[in-house]
């Protein structure tokens, strides 16, 4: 007891004086308690709407069985078996799977028409673009084509609208100054008491709790006037509400109750690296943040990952606010945080409310061989999966997201600036499973067009909260993963004097002037 008290006291003192890099920590995560009896009552109500198929479900389970035993909830076993043909693996979700799919009506239609069109029983939404269920919950993406959906108002945006939904047993405990805000949705108040609608980090979000579980439905949109290529949030509202009104219990199965996960010290190598060094989290280049509000210290290593580039050494630093000098490369260390650099992207974890969303990573220039020529191709450095996971990416998109869904994590990693046509050809598309360390692309310079930015990888991290998927600073996570890659612990160096700026000198062939498109800066 004395040792624990002393440890807690020392940690308190460290926090009061500025926690050093030696106290990198893992995230704190809260586990939901699911009300499965209420789920069964809801399912019974939905199934009874079609009396012809109601006898196919058994709601009286075996007595004296633990809730996690499938025999205790036979109706859910039957439901999972039916819907797994459309939503593969739906029974793996430990939370009720709510989807805009009317199982009862679909089964009733099957009795007269083999394989009826799914969209007719999904409020006109297309078959799921993405569905994945795992030990922490489920995620799905549906699309609504232009002109689809009876009674919806017309819109200017001319492309299909993607709607995401996540239900998670796990929520990450963040110091979140914007968390919990929003306005009630009167049209849905009876169906979803306590629902909040708000626009955050480029998405309109509808957050609600059902059966003790947090769910968030979101649509990426622009809080501005409608445009043919940019969906306005006001156009997204009726689509999201159509989606929400169609939600029904589609699957899921009780699991053993999960405990909350407390924060702990992050694992790091003991041996010291002879050369790797980095500036502290939150120490961004002077005057590089929006409104000069500076960076934000975040010492959480959100996941134990493999570093996203195949080989060391690499540079983590600004690609927009760095400087060049005669094209002479002067080293890759120390690293520097660039999460809260000025961009037009909303980032609630930054003091200004705007930021970069992630970190820029560059491979070191190829060293010359004995002939004086480069020993490798500087533009073919491999980008790899940081964990075993599943990809989320539609064709032609420049961003590829890797989702991790395990018993103690629900987290996403996004890669940007790889060439979309190359990723399409390589099968980097939604639903593909990849293994940790598997190559998923090469460092490139794609923005919204070829040659749009310097050669670098933009890498970011999102965690699930009661406000949905929130961007968090991956800097500490990258430091710890790089230390594992080089098998040596880095050295934190001091901050600059107030007002001083340190120039990062980068190779001529990878540093370009900042690129702007419309009113937003490059990542």
N, C-alpha and C positions, 0 to 999 in steps of 0.2 A: 504494500500500500504506500509506503514511504517513497519507493522508487517511482511509482506511477505519479505521485503528487509532485515529486521533483521534476519529472519529465514534463508534466503539464505546465509547471511554473516556468521552466526554461523555455518552453515553446511560447508562452505568453510574453516573456521578456523579449524573445526574438521578434515576435510580431510587433511589439511596441517600438523596437529600434530599427525595424526593417528586416524582414526575413531574408536570410542569405540563400544562395542557390542550393546550399546543402539541405534545405528544407523543402524541396519540390515535393508536392503531395498528389495523391490520387483524388478523384472527385468523390463527393458525398452524394449518395443516390437514395431516393425514397421509393419503397415498393408499395403498390396499391393492394388493398384487400377487396377482392371481387365478391359481389353479392350475387351468387349463382342462382339462388332461389328466385330472385327477381327476374333473372334472365329467362329461366324456364317459364315463369308466368307470362312474360312478354312473348316468348316463342309460341306458347299455347294459344295466346290471343291471335297471333298472326296466322297460325296454321288453321285455326277454326274458321277463318274467312273462306276457306275452300273445303266444305264438308266432305267432298268426294275423296280427298287425299288425307284427311285427318287421321283415319285408322292406321296409316303407315307409321305413325309416331307413338312411342310408348313413353309416357311421362311418369309412370310409377316405377322407380328404381328399387334396387334391393335394399332392404333395411340393414342398418348397422354397418354400412360400408363407409369408409372415409370419403370425403367429397372428391378427393383426387382420383378415386377409383372409377373408371369409365362405367362400371356396372351401376353406379349410383345415379347416373344421368343418361339413360339409354336414348332419350330423345335427341340429345346432342350428338351422340355417336352416330345415330341414323342421319341426322342433318349433315354432319361432316362427310359421311360416306356419299351422300347425294351430291353435295356441292363441290367435293374434291375433284370431280370431273371438269369443273369450270375454273375453280380456284385451287390449284394444286397445293397440297400440304396445309389446307385450312385448319385441320384438327390440331396442328402444332401450336396454335396460338393459345396462351394461358389466359387471355382476356376474350370477352365476347367480341366476335368479328361483326361489326356493323358495316353493311355495304348497301348500295342502292339496288338491291336485287330481291325480287319478290319470289321466293322459293315456292310458296304455295301455288301461286298463279302459274309459274313455270311448269311445275309438276302436273297441274291440272291440264295445261295445254298439251303436254307430252302424251296424254292418253288418247288424243285425237290426231296429233301432228308430230311425227318423229322429228327430233332436233329443231324445235321452233327457234326463230332468231332471238338471241339473248338480249339484244338491245331493246326489244319490245317490253321486256320485263325488268329493264334497268332505267326507266324514265327516259329512254331514248339515248342514254350514254352508250358509247361503243363498248365492246368487250374490253376487259381490263387491259390497259397497256402494260401494267406491272402489278403483280401481287406477290407478296412474300410474308409468310408467317414463321415465327420462330419462338424461342423460349422467353423473349421479353415482350412479345406482342406482334403486331402486324402493320404493314404499310401497303397502300394500294394507290394506283393512279388510273383515273378514267378520263376520257375525252368526250367532248360534245362538239359535233361537227357544225359548221355554219348552217343555219337554217333548220337544224334539228331542234326538237323540243317544242311541242305545241304550247301556244299562249305566251311564249317568251317574247320580250320586246326585241326589236331589231337592234343590231349592233354594227359599229363601224369596223371593228376588228374582224379580219377576213380569214382567220385560221381556226383550226380546232382549239378549244379551250381545255386545258388540262386541270383536273381537280385532284388534289391529293388528300388522303385521309390516313391518319395514324392513330392507333389505340395502343397504349403502352402500359405494361405493368410497372415500368421503371421511369422515374422522372429525375433529372439532374438538379441538384440544389445549387442554384447560382445566386451570387450577389447581383440582383437584377433590378436596377432602378425603374425600369419600365414594366415590370411584371405585374400581371393581374388587372391591367387596365382594359377598357373597352366599354361598349354601350350595349344594352339589351336589344334583342331582336324580337319585336312585338309579334311578327307573323309566325314565329316559331316558339314563343314563350310557353305555350301549353305542352308542346311535344318535348321541348328541351328547357326545363326550368333552370334559370341561372346562366344561360348561354351568354357569351360575350362576343361581340364583333369588333375588330380593330384592324388597322393597317400597320404592319410592322415589318421592317427589313425587306420591303419589296413585295409583300404578300398581304392580301386581305385574308384574315383568319377568323374562324368561328370556333371558339373553345368552349367545351362543355364537359361535364362529368356525368357519366351514366353507369349504373351498376357499381359505383365506387371507382370507376376507371376514368382517367383523363383521355379525351379524344380531341383532336384538332383537324378541321377541314380547312384547306387553304388553296388559294389560286394566286399565281404570280401576276401582278398587275402594276399599272402606273397610276399614281394618284394625280391624274391630270386629265386634259381633254382627250377624248377618244381619237385613236389613230389607226389606220389600216394595218400597221405592223406592230403596234403596241396596244395591248388590251388595257383599257381604262378600268379602274377599280369599280366605278359606278356600273360598268357593263358586266362586271363579274358578280355583283351582288345577286341578281336574279338566278344566275346559273348555280351559284353555291347554294342558294335556298332551295332550288329545285332538287339538287343532290341530297340535301339534308332531309327534306320531306320524304324522300324515297328510302331512307335508311331503314333496314330491318336486320334482325339477327340472322346471320348467314352461317355461323359456325363458331368454333372455339371449344376448348375443353378444360375443365378445372385441373389445376396442378397443385402440388404441395405449396402451402403458404410460403412466400418469400420474405426474408428479413431485409430491413434497410441495410445499406452498405455504408459503413463509416469511412471517412477520409483517413488515409494512412500515408506514411512516408513512401515516396516513389522509389522503385528499385533503380540503382545506378551502379556502374562499375566502380570497383575500388581503386585499381591502378590508375595513375594519372596519365593523361595524354601529354606528350612532350610539346605539342604545338597548338592544339585546339583551344580557342578562347572565345568568349562571347560577352557582349554587354548585357546588363540586367534586363529582365522583362520590363516593358514600359519605357525604356530609354530609347526613344525614337530620335531621328535627326531633328535638330532644333528648327522650329518654324515649319515643320512638315505636316502638322496636324490641322484638322479643320478648326477654324476660329482660334488657333493657337492654344487649344486646351490640353495638348500634350498626349502622351501615351497612358496606358493603364497597366499597372502591375498585375500579373496573373501567374501564379506559381503552380498552377495545376497541370500535371501531366495527365491529360484526359484519357489516354489509353496507352498501353504498351504495344507499340507498333514497330514494324520494320521501316527503316527510312525509305521515303518514296523514290529516291534515285538509286540506281543499282550500285554505283561506285562512289567512293570518296576520293579526293576532297571536293567539297562544294561550298558555295557561298550563300548565306541567308542574309539578305540586306535589301534596301530599297532599289528598285529598278527605275523609279520615277524621280526621286529626289537625290540620288547619288550623283557624283561628278566624275568627269574624266579629265585626264591630263596627258596630252600628247599620245594618247592611245597606249600608254605603258601600263602593264598590269603589275600591281604592287601587293599581291597577296589576297588570300581569301578569309583570313581571320583578322580581327574578331568579327563574329556575327553581330547583326543588329536587328532588333525588333522593328517590324513595319506594319503591324496590325492596325494601328489607329492613324495611319497616314491619311491625308485629306483625299477623299473621293466623294462622289455623290451617292454612294451606297449607304443606306441606313445600317448602323451597327450599334445596337443598344448597349454593348459592353464598353464602348468608347465614351469618354466624357462629353465630347461634342455631339454625340448621337449619330455621327457619320464616320466612316472609316474604310479600310481596305478589304476587310472581311477575312483575310488570310495572310500568308507569307510568300514572298518571292524567293525562289531557289534557283541558283545557277550552278551548273557544273563548272569545275575549273577548266581553263584552256588546256588543250591536249599538249603534253610535253613533247619537245622535239626528240627524234631518234638520232642515231649516229650520223645520218645523212642530212640532218638539219631540218627535216620535214616532220610534220605532225604525225605522232604515232597512232592517232585515232581521229575519227571524224567528229569535230566539235558539235555537229548538229544531229548526231545519231546516238546520243547518250540515253540509255534506257530508263524509262519510268516504270516502276513496278507497283504491284498491289501491296499495301502496307499490312494487310491481314487477309485471312480467308474470309470471303464475303461474296456479296451479290451486287451486280452493277445495275445502276439506274441511268439510262441514257436513251433518248429517242434518236432516230437517224437524223443526220445533219447538225446535231447539236455539238457545240465545241466543248461543253463541260461534261465530264464523266464522273459520276458519284458512286463511291463504293460504300455499301451499307453493311454494318455489322449488327447482328441480332443474336445475342447469346443470353445465357442465364444471368449475367451480371453487367451487360452492356447493351445500349441501344444508341448507336452513334454513326455518323456519316463523315466520309472524307471525300472532298471534291478536288478534282484535277482540272486545270484549265490551260488553254493555249496550245493543245495538241491539235493536229489537223483533222477536221471532221471527216473528210472523205477517206483518209487513211484509217481512222477508227471504224468507219462503216465497213470498209473492206476487211478489216481484221476481226469483225464480229464483236466489237466493244459496244454492246447494246443491252438494253434492259433484260434482266433475267439470266444473264450469263454469270455462272459461278467461277470465281478465280481463287487461286491459292496464294498465300503469302509469298512474296518474292517473284510471282509470275509477271512477265513483261506485259504491259498493257499499252505501251506507246513509246514515243521518244520526245525529248525536249524540243519544243518548236516555238513558233512566233505568231500563231494565229490569234486574231482578236475576233472581229466580225468579218474579217477578210484576210487573205494571205498577206504576209509581211506587215501585219498590223502592230506588232510590238517587238521588243527585243527577244532574243532566245532565252527563255526561262520557263520554269514551271510555277504556276500559281497553285498553292496548296492550302486548303482550309478545312475546318472541322465544325460540324454542327452536332449539338446534343439535343435530346428531346426534353422539353419542359412543359408546364401547363399552358404556356403560350405557343407551343409547337416547337419546330426546329429552329434553334437559335445559334448564330455564329459565335464561337468562342475563340480565344487567341491560341493558335497552335504552336506558338514559339517554344514554350517549355516542353511540350510533347515532342517537338522536333529535336530539341537539344538532347533529351534523354534517349531518343531513338538513334541519333547520330553517335552518341557515346557507345551504344551497344554495337553499332556498325564498325566503329574504329577500335572498339574494346579498350577504351580509355576515357577517363573522366575529364571534362573540360574545366577551364579556369575562368571564373567570372572576373572581369576587370571593371574598374570604377567608372562612374558616370562622368560626363563632361561638366565643366563649370557652367553655371547658369548663363544661357544666351549663346554659348559657344556651339559651333557646328563642326562636325568632322566629316570631311569629304571621303566618299568611298570611290576609289579609282578602279575602273573596270576595263576589261579588254575592249578594244575598238570594235571588234566584230560582233559583240553581244550587246553593246549599249547604244540605244538610239534616243532621239529626242522623244519626249512624251507624246503620246498619240491621244487625240480627243475625238470622240464621235458624238455629235450633238452636244449635250450638256454634261456628259459623263467622262471621266478619265479612265485610262486603262487599268486593269488589274495587274 
